[in-house]
């Protein structure tokens, strides 16, 4: 952290949820900022909770208080007056309610993604943030990798001209994570068995919206979605558990690939793809940007740019060729340290911004970005339910209609 961050209020942070993701963020934060105090941690899994308590005690010399008395025990944690902020890293269906409870308890909140799962939750979250004024940030780490921030710099400086199109994909084969060892479904499995649409949208759409200035100079207006059939998970379950097993007979409602097209008020187009079923090597996040004078493309671990009048005619060039000129200042200063963290350095910078936001009250990923990006989940489902007809994207900055 920068020294000037410590001039603002101290950070007394509680964790709600320290499973795989929460534990990863906890360990990173312990290493990253020794000034952050962690007085309390909550998780319904006592083993996960105790591992987290041990980690803090080892790093800080004092043991936080643990909360594990059922799914509502986080509310008892929120009553503490020795915490001023919480980080929520529970399954996504729990995010909205836990965030709203935390805001009402007067805590600055950092929420894992997505922020919400329904349109009503989106509106409720906006209302809670506006009424409480206690502070909120969604922890979308895909805004922070080196190449994403470099493309942001290039777009902001007009290198690609008038921007017309952006693409974001979350393609991450996690079939094994849908099943427990006995073949029953994990929460991830229930997500795709019971729901349709782009269930996990913010990694894909976040960078695209940020590049295009959504919620600043432009806004999303309509969305249409289509989905393939579901095939890969059934084949996986049959191979792992047996063709006649109960897991192999589960009907996953969500298709292997779900694709949405989103129109903006300024006439731009955003394409979003979600696929966590199809077997293929992947880096999880794939993004593209097109403008009137050039383009950025990333696919199959390649990151290329074409700049009209600069690049050789009809030739793609490595993005790294322009790194010296356009690399983001934060990566120039802290890139070596950030690369040690997860998600291509994204975890380092998102935690840095979160702690700074607690100290200063200024959030770089505010509630309006959070609900706009997260609303792609319920809106894509609504479009599919209507036979892939377009649906309107609410303007969450305006009064609810």
Residue pairs with C-beta under 8 A, 6 or more apart in sequence:
1 32
1 33
1 35
1 352
1 355
1 356
5 355
5 356
5 359
5 360
6 35
6 359
8 359
8 360
9 84
9 358
9 359
10 35
10 37
10 84
10 359
11 33
11 35
11 36
11 37
11 84
11 85
11 355
11 358
11 359
12 37
12 38
12 39
12 82
12 83
12 84
12 85
13 29
13 36
13 37
13 38
13 83
13 84
13 85
13 86
13 87
13 358
14 38
14 39
14 40
14 41
14 42
14 64
14 77
14 80
14 83
14 85
14 86
14 87
14 107
15 22
15 25
15 26
15 38
15 40
15 41
15 42
15 43
15 52
15 86
15 87
15 89
16 22
16 41
16 42
16 43
16 74
16 77
16 86
16 87
16 88
16 89
16 90
16 98
16 102
17 42
17 43
17 88
17 89
17 90
17 112
18 26
18 41
18 43
18 48
18 49
18 51
18 52
18 89
19 43
19 45
19 48
19 89
19 90
21 89
21 112
22 43
22 48
22 52
22 87
22 89
22 90
22 112
23 48
23 51
23 52
23 55
24 342
24 347
25 87
25 89
25 139
25 347
25 351
26 38
26 41
26 52
26 55
26 56
27 55
28 341
28 342
28 347
28 348
28 351
29 36
29 38
29 351
29 355
30 36
30 38
30 55
30 56
30 59
30 60
31 59
32 341
32 348
32 351
32 352
33 351
33 352
33 355
36 355
37 60
38 56
38 60
38 64
39 64
39 65
39 80
39 82
39 83
40 64
40 65
40 66
40 67
40 77
40 80
40 82
40 83
41 49
41 52
41 53
41 56
41 64
41 65
41 66
41 67
42 49
42 66
42 67
42 68
42 73
42 74
42 77
43 49
43 52
43 66
43 67
43 68
44 68
44 70
44 71
44 73
45 68
46 68
49 66
49 67
49 68
50 66
53 63
53 64
53 66
56 62
56 63
56 64
57 63
57 64
67 73
67 74
67 76
67 77
69 76
74 98
74 101
75 101
77 83
77 86
78 86
78 101
78 102
78 105
78 107
79 105
83 107
84 106
84 107
84 108
84 358
85 107
85 108
85 109
85 110
85 135
85 358
86 102
86 107
86 108
86 109
86 110
87 109
87 110
87 139
87 354
88 94
88 95
88 98
88 99
88 102
88 109
88 110
88 111
88 112
89 112
90 98
90 112
91 187
92 112
92 113
92 114
92 117
92 191
92 200
93 117
93 187
95 111
95 112
95 114
95 115
95 116
95 117
96 115
96 116
96 117
96 118
96 121
96 124
96 125
97 121
98 111
99 109
99 111
99 115
99 125
99 128
99 136
100 124
100 125
100 128
102 109
103 109
103 128
103 129
103 132
103 134
103 136
104 128
104 132
106 132
106 134
107 134
108 134
108 135
108 136
108 137
108 357
108 358
108 361
109 134
109 135
109 136
109 137
110 136
110 137
110 138
110 139
110 354
110 357
110 358
111 136
111 137
111 138
111 139
111 370
112 139
113 138
113 139
113 140
113 200
113 202
113 203
113 374
114 138
114 200
114 201
114 202
114 370
114 373
114 374
114 377
115 121
115 122
115 125
115 138
115 202
115 367
115 370
115 371
115 373
115 374
116 122
116 124
116 125
116 370
116 371
116 374
116 375
116 377
117 374
117 377
117 378
118 378
119 375
119 378
119 379
119 394
122 371
122 374
122 375
122 378
122 394
122 396
123 371
123 394
123 396
123 400
125 136
125 367
125 370
125 371
126 367
126 368
126 371
126 396
129 135
129 136
129 366
129 367
130 367
135 357
135 358
135 361
135 363
136 363
136 366
136 367
136 370
137 353
137 354
137 357
137 363
137 364
137 365
137 366
138 202
138 365
138 367
138 369
138 370
138 373
138 374
139 350
139 351
139 354
139 365
140 202
140 203
140 206
140 350
140 365
140 370
140 373
141 342
141 343
141 346
141 347
141 349
141 350
142 148
142 202
142 203
142 204
142 206
142 207
142 285
142 343
142 346
143 149
143 206
143 207
143 210
143 346
143 350
143 365
144 338
144 343
144 345
144 346
144 348
144 349
144 350
145 285
145 343
145 344
145 345
145 346
146 323
146 327
146 328
146 331
146 335
146 344
146 345
147 298
147 303
147 319
148 207
148 287
149 327
149 328
149 330
149 331
150 319
150 322
150 323
150 326
150 327
150 328
150 331
151 207
151 211
151 287
151 289
151 296
151 319
152 207
152 210
152 211
152 328
153 326
153 327
153 328
154 160
154 296
154 305
154 322
154 326
155 163
155 211
155 289
155 291
157 326
159 293
159 294
159 307
159 326
160 289
160 290
160 291
160 292
160 293
160 294
160 295
160 296
160 307
161 291
161 292
161 293
161 294
161 308
162 291
162 292
162 293
163 211
163 212
163 268
163 289
163 290
163 291
163 292
164 267
164 268
164 269
164 290
164 291
164 292
165 268
165 269
165 270
165 271
165 288
165 289
165 290
166 207
166 208
166 209
166 211
166 212
166 268
166 269
166 270
166 271
166 287
166 288
166 289
166 290
167 208
167 270
167 271
167 272
167 273
167 286
167 287
167 288
167 289
168 203
168 204
168 205
168 206
168 207
168 208
168 270
168 271
168 272
168 273
168 285
168 286
168 287
169 204
169 272
169 273
169 274
169 275
169 285
169 286
169 287
170 200
170 201
170 203
170 204
170 273
170 274
170 275
170 276
170 284
170 285
171 273
171 274
171 275
171 276
171 278
171 280
171 282
171 284
171 286
172 275
172 276
172 282
172 284
173 276
173 277
173 278
173 279
173 280
173 282
174 188
174 276
175 232
175 233
175 236
175 276
175 277
175 279
176 236
177 186
177 188
177 189
178 185
178 186
178 188
178 189
178 192
178 193
178 233
179 185
179 186
179 189
179 237
179 240
179 241
179 247
180 186
183 237
183 241
183 245
183 246
183 247
184 247
185 193
185 250
188 276
189 250
191 199
191 254
192 199
192 233
192 252
192 253
192 254
192 276
192 277
193 250
193 251
193 252
193 253
193 254
194 253
195 253
195 254
195 381
196 227
196 253
196 254
196 255
196 258
196 380
196 381
196 384
196 385
197 225
197 227
197 254
197 258
197 376
197 377
197 378
197 379
197 380
197 381
197 382
197 383
197 384
198 204
198 225
198 258
198 260
198 272
198 274
198 376
198 377
198 380
199 254
199 258
199 274
199 377
200 274
200 276
200 377
201 272
201 274
201 373
201 374
201 376
201 377
201 380
202 370
202 373
202 374
202 376
203 284
203 285
204 272
204 273
204 274
204 285
204 287
205 262
205 270
205 272
205 373
205 376
206 365
206 369
206 373
207 285
207 287
208 270
208 272
208 287
208 289
209 215
209 220
209 270
209 369
209 372
209 373
210 369
211 289
212 218
212 264
212 268
212 270
214 220
214 264
214 369
214 372
215 368
215 369
215 372
215 397
217 266
218 264
218 265
218 266
218 268
219 264
219 265
219 372
219 393
219 395
220 262
220 263
220 264
220 265
220 270
220 372
220 393
221 263
221 264
221 265
221 392
221 393
222 262
222 263
222 390
222 391
222 392
222 393
223 260
223 261
223 262
223 263
223 376
223 379
223 380
223 383
223 390
223 391
223 393
224 260
224 261
224 383
224 388
224 389
224 390
224 391
225 258
225 259
225 260
225 261
225 379
225 380
225 381
225 383
225 384
225 388
226 258
226 259
226 260
226 384
226 388
227 254
227 255
227 257
227 258
227 259
227 384
228 255
228 256
228 257
228 258
229 255
229 256
230 251
230 252
230 253
230 254
230 255
230 256
230 277
231 256
231 277
232 256
232 277
232 278
232 279
233 250
233 252
233 256
233 277
234 248
234 250
234 252
236 279
237 245
237 247
237 248
237 250
238 245
238 248
240 247
241 247
241 248
242 248
252 277
256 275
256 277
256 278
257 273
257 274
257 275
257 277
257 278
258 273
258 274
258 275
258 380
258 384
259 271
259 272
259 273
259 274
260 271
260 272
260 273
260 376
260 380
260 383
261 269
261 270
261 271
261 272
262 269
262 270
262 271
262 272
262 376
262 393
263 269
264 270
272 376
272 380
273 286
283 301
286 298
286 299
287 296
287 298
288 295
288 296
288 297
288 298
288 299
289 295
289 296
293 307
293 308
293 309
294 305
294 306
294 307
294 308
294 310
294 311
295 305
295 306
296 303
296 304
296 305
296 319
297 303
297 304
297 305
297 306
297 316
298 304
303 318
303 319
303 320
304 316
304 317
304 318
304 319
305 311
305 316
305 317
305 318
305 319
305 321
305 322
306 315
306 316
306 317
307 317
311 317
327 335
330 349
331 338
331 345
334 348
334 349
335 345
337 348
338 345
338 348
338 349
339 345
340 348
341 347
341 348
341 351
353 364
353 365
356 362
357 363
357 364
367 396
368 396
368 397
371 396
372 393
372 396
375 393
375 394
375 396
379 391
379 393
382 391
383 389
383 390
383 391
394 400
394 401
